[in-house]
């Protein structure tokens, strides 16, 4: 029976601190949180370092911790070593929402970042083509934010009774 | 005098039989050759992730049915596992067996549709698709027998399944297995050995192994590119470690390989079902401690299954309430589209349709 084993976060945090000092912000037994401006370096380190080899980015998620900050969650897997890691990072607050894009490290981030941009409103700096993927361009707001209020657009009512058919 | 040529932009979809729903692809072509492909999505966006934040954990099972509406059971399976992980709920033995049987039946049903519509996209109009509809019907009949629903099953619950299998289910399933085996042999003869089909699909839409991994492809798309990665074996969940089965892989990563991987997977699913039917124990089908809604302590959980389309995952964040604070779907159909441009550029327009068909997307899951 094979399982994907979550790597011990202490070991990974120590290795990260050794190679990229000051990049780790916090750590729990389940995940590592890194500084937002160091995210790309950390990602590249995790992907290319022998022994870690996180070659497969499973999923990218953004969570709105209203009213404090947005959190990005990356689920990483190494197919070679059968281990996994949950990498997190936070925006400073809910106003400054520019975050680095990881498309340069894992292509798999491309569509997932578009989705987050569209629905959560985080702006990915360095994304090759940032556009609304699900909602139309004129749509205002980002629905997955906790403070989103649905805009009710009144339907234009006919001013005159319609001509009877036939 | 030389004639000037210029690239032409062709709009493909959203309402088109080969788009498997409402998918729009803007192709730029130079003569017949595709030089750029851009997809436009969102025609089926229903905001499921937002809606789910307003509902309870058990109510949300209904939403998962409607994501990939051709494989509701697999979606249920992934979601209830995430809830169980979050809330720490144990599942009785019999329920695990029922879930595995349902998930594998669903894989067959979903692959049948994938193969049938794919053959249709490649130009084999009518016949094979109708055969596959006929056989999928038998799976749907079994689902109906078990839970009263055919497509949007809503069968699994945190802690088990909503009701026990009726007594006539297992005998019917035993009849189904050899019949389906015979059909699969027939399809292999009918389609996989078809010369025109081979010409249309061999060497078309090649997805190299490295790109497949980098672009996050999963399921048959990934395995056809020669990566032996199946969560049932590589991250064994539920009781998959008790069954003996193989993981078919491709070598080239073209449309033909993706088709063949699906066909072989159906055979492997039948093997799993056969073993599950042999070993299924009696006992409760749902954890007796779970009644009605469940409550989860604050925290987060990610659970995934190897669905018919690929890795289907649910990431749930709980703030201690009756429903999820964040409900994120890792949708295989959506992420498998990442490398669509690389797969289509350089091939003919007619091939673009075959390539899209070979990825096997369901728009309910792409747009959510």
Interface residues (C-beta under 8 A of the other chain):
Chain A: X1 X2 X3 X4 X30 X55 X56 X57 X58 X59 X61 X63 X64 X73 X75 X79 X82 X86 X106 X107 X108 X110 X111 X112 X115 X119 X132 X133 X134 X135 X136 X143 X144 X148
Chain B: X41 X42 X45 X47 X49 X50 X211 X213 X214 X215 X216 X227 X229 X233 X234 X235 X236 X241 X300 X302 X304 X311 X313 X315 X317 X325 X326 X328 X330 X334 X335 X337 X338 X339 X367 X368
